[in-house]
Amino acid sequence: MFPGMPSDAGLYDLAPLRERLKRLVDFKRLNNGEIRLVIIAVDANSGEEIRFDSAKSPITIDHLLASCGFIPFFRRPGSMVD
């Protein structure tokens, strides 16, 4: 992102949002096919748009967080999302 800045560094931490999403989102219901959700994120390295579609694969907390981070202000989620 910026010279000398670690790629996983950020001014804000998404951990509180992760915990809130765990409490508020019913991922079983979200992924049972009744509701279709498409989430758009941007690859921080290439700038390419990435789509996560619940009709094609299950949505996870990491998918939601990938769409929330405004790099470099937020630390990247611990695992990369495919």
Secondary structure by P-SEA (a helix, b strand, c coil): cccccccccccccaaaaaaaaaacccccccccccbbbbbbbbcccccbbbbbbcccccccaaaaaaaccccccccccccccc
